[in-house]
């Protein structure tokens, strides 16, 4: 019911030139942060940074798919959303497996690099959230875009807190706990997008 209301309230938002411009901006921001975090995640030994970098990569792919299907009918956008939901869930499972592995074979990450990169990533994602604020409701495709940016901002704050905790406790476990949180967020968002896209496909 909620999906029908939000879609009818903004029936043409997905075709708005402003929305298209917003998608291009957040795509460039996310792709840039992927390269920053993948390098720093490896350098610092942080599982949460590596997890967040994969999230940025997944979001970039999602934004690109959203741009491609913008002019298409709802059924095509719903199918694209279904793919995005499955992709997000796949990333969540990958992060979960990687984190479990790091429990047994990981090391204490660099808290300074974690915190610095986390602050930079948070700034990028807060900027993306502000840009996408007026487009957070709509069909499953638009909703998936909003959830991607929202989860990233939450994840970045968690990474920053993990960096502080690693410093005080000299332990890798705060980093691993945050990685588990990021995995949960990816799985939860993937589930929501899949269910909404499936509902739209049945309506079509």
C-alpha positions as CSV (number, residue, x, y, z in Angstrom):
1,X,0.0,0.0,0.0
2,X,2.8,2.4,0.9
3,X,4.5,1.7,-2.3
4,X,1.4,2.6,-4.4
5,X,1.0,5.8,-2.5
6,X,4.6,6.9,-2.9
7,X,4.6,6.0,-6.6
8,X,1.4,7.8,-7.4
9,X,2.6,10.9,-5.4
10,X,5.6,11.3,-7.7
11,X,4.6,9.6,-11.0
12,X,7.2,11.3,-13.2
13,X,10.0,12.1,-10.8
14,X,12.1,9.3,-12.4
15,X,12.1,11.2,-15.7
16,X,12.9,14.6,-14.2
17,X,16.1,16.2,-15.6
18,X,17.0,17.2,-12.1
19,X,16.9,13.6,-11.0
20,X,19.1,12.5,-13.9
21,X,21.6,15.2,-13.0
22,X,21.5,14.1,-9.4
23,X,22.2,10.5,-10.4
24,X,25.2,11.5,-12.4
25,X,26.7,13.5,-9.5
26,X,26.2,10.7,-7.0
27,X,27.6,8.2,-9.5
28,X,30.8,10.2,-9.9
29,X,31.1,10.7,-6.1
30,X,30.6,7.0,-5.3
31,X,33.0,5.7,-8.0
32,X,35.7,8.1,-6.7
33,X,35.2,6.9,-3.1
34,X,35.4,3.3,-4.2
35,X,39.0,3.8,-5.5
36,X,40.0,5.7,-2.4
37,X,38.6,3.2,0.0
38,X,39.8,0.0,-1.8
39,X,43.3,1.4,-1.7
40,X,43.1,2.6,1.9
41,X,41.3,-0.5,3.1
42,X,44.1,-2.7,1.8
43,X,46.8,-0.4,3.1
44,X,45.2,-0.1,6.6
45,X,44.1,-3.7,6.9
46,X,40.5,-2.6,7.7
47,X,37.7,-5.0,6.9
48,X,35.1,-2.3,7.4
49,X,36.8,0.0,4.9
50,X,37.1,-2.8,2.4
51,X,33.4,-3.7,2.9
52,X,32.5,0.0,2.5
53,X,34.5,0.2,-0.7
54,X,32.6,-2.7,-2.2
55,X,29.4,-0.9,-1.1
56,X,30.5,2.2,-3.1
57,X,31.2,0.0,-6.1
58,X,27.8,-1.6,-5.9
59,X,26.2,1.7,-5.5
60,X,28.0,3.1,-8.6
61,X,26.7,0.1,-10.6
62,X,23.2,0.7,-9.2
63,X,23.2,4.4,-10.2
64,X,24.5,3.5,-13.7
65,X,21.7,1.0,-14.1
66,X,19.2,3.6,-12.9
67,X,20.4,6.1,-15.5
68,X,20.0,3.5,-18.2
69,X,16.4,2.5,-17.3
70,X,15.1,6.0,-16.6
71,X,13.1,6.4,-19.8
72,X,11.8,2.9,-19.8
73,X,8.5,1.5,-18.6
74,X,7.9,0.6,-15.0
75,X,8.2,-3.1,-15.7
76,X,11.7,-2.6,-17.0
77,X,12.7,-0.4,-14.1
78,X,11.3,-3.0,-11.7
79,X,13.4,-5.7,-13.4
80,X,16.5,-3.5,-13.1
81,X,15.6,-3.0,-9.4
82,X,15.3,-6.7,-8.9
83,X,18.9,-7.1,-10.3
84,X,20.1,-4.3,-8.0
85,X,18.4,-5.9,-5.0
86,X,20.1,-9.3,-5.7
87,X,23.4,-7.5,-6.2
88,X,23.2,-5.7,-2.9
89,X,22.3,-9.0,-1.2
90,X,25.3,-10.6,-2.9
91,X,27.6,-7.9,-1.6
92,X,26.1,-8.4,1.9
93,X,26.9,-12.1,1.8
94,X,30.4,-11.4,0.6
95,X,31.1,-8.9,3.4
96,X,29.7,-11.4,5.9
97,X,31.9,-14.2,4.7
98,X,35.0,-12.0,4.5
99,X,34.3,-10.7,8.1
100,X,34.0,-14.2,9.4
101,X,37.3,-15.1,7.8
102,X,39.0,-12.0,9.3
103,X,37.8,-13.1,12.8
104,X,40.3,-16.0,12.6
105,X,43.0,-14.5,10.4
106,X,42.7,-10.7,10.7
107,X,45.0,-8.2,12.4
108,X,44.5,-4.9,14.1
109,X,43.8,-2.2,11.4
110,X,45.2,1.3,11.3
111,X,42.7,3.4,13.3
112,X,44.1,6.7,12.0
113,X,43.5,5.7,8.3
114,X,40.1,4.2,9.1
115,X,38.9,7.4,10.8
116,X,40.3,9.8,8.2
117,X,38.9,7.9,5.2
118,X,35.6,7.3,7.2
119,X,35.2,11.1,7.6
120,X,35.9,11.7,3.9
121,X,33.4,9.0,2.9
122,X,30.8,10.4,5.3
123,X,31.1,13.9,3.8
124,X,30.7,12.4,0.3
125,X,27.6,10.4,1.3
126,X,26.0,13.3,3.2
127,X,26.4,15.3,0.1
128,X,24.7,12.5,-1.9
129,X,21.9,12.3,0.6
130,X,21.2,16.1,0.3
131,X,21.2,15.8,-3.5
132,X,18.8,12.9,-3.5
133,X,16.6,14.1,-0.6
134,X,13.7,15.2,-2.9
135,X,13.8,11.9,-4.8
136,X,13.8,9.4,-1.9
137,X,10.2,8.3,-2.6
138,X,8.9,6.7,-5.8
139,X,9.2,3.3,-7.5
140,X,11.6,0.6,-6.5
141,X,14.3,2.0,-8.7
142,X,14.2,5.4,-7.0
143,X,13.9,3.8,-3.6
144,X,17.0,1.7,-4.2
145,X,19.0,4.8,-5.0
146,X,18.0,6.4,-1.8
147,X,18.7,3.3,0.3
148,X,22.2,2.9,-1.2
149,X,23.2,6.4,-0.1
150,X,21.4,6.2,3.3
151,X,23.2,2.9,4.1
152,X,26.6,4.4,3.0
153,X,26.2,7.3,5.4
154,X,25.3,5.0,8.3
155,X,28.2,2.8,7.4
156,X,30.6,5.7,7.3
157,X,29.6,6.8,10.8
158,X,30.1,3.3,12.0
159,X,33.6,3.1,10.4
160,X,34.6,6.3,12.2
161,X,33.4,5.0,15.5
162,X,35.2,1.7,14.9
163,X,38.5,3.6,14.2
164,X,38.1,5.4,17.6
165,X,37.3,2.1,19.3
166,X,40.3,0.3,17.7
167,X,42.5,3.1,19.1
168,X,41.2,2.8,22.6
169,X,41.0,-0.9,22.9
170,X,43.8,-1.9,20.5
171,X,41.6,-4.7,19.1
172,X,40.4,-5.7,15.6
173,X,36.9,-6.6,16.9
174,X,35.3,-3.1,16.6
175,X,36.3,-3.1,12.9
176,X,34.8,-6.6,12.5
177,X,31.6,-5.6,14.3
178,X,31.1,-2.6,11.9
179,X,31.7,-5.0,8.9
180,X,28.9,-7.2,10.3
181,X,26.7,-4.1,10.5
182,X,27.4,-3.2,6.9
183,X,26.6,-6.7,5.8
184,X,23.3,-6.6,7.6
185,X,22.4,-3.2,6.0
186,X,23.2,-4.5,2.6
187,X,21.1,-7.6,3.1
188,X,18.2,-5.7,4.6
189,X,18.2,-3.1,1.8
190,X,18.5,-5.8,-0.8
191,X,15.5,-7.6,0.6
192,X,13.4,-4.4,0.6
193,X,14.2,-3.6,-3.0
194,X,13.6,-7.2,-4.2
195,X,10.2,-7.3,-2.5
196,X,9.1,-3.9,-3.9
197,X,10.4,-4.7,-7.4
198,X,8.5,-8.1,-7.3
199,X,5.3,-6.3,-6.2
200,X,5.7,-3.8,-9.2
201,X,6.3,-6.7,-11.6
202,X,3.1,-8.4,-10.4
203,X,1.1,-5.2,-10.8
204,X,2.5,-4.8,-14.4
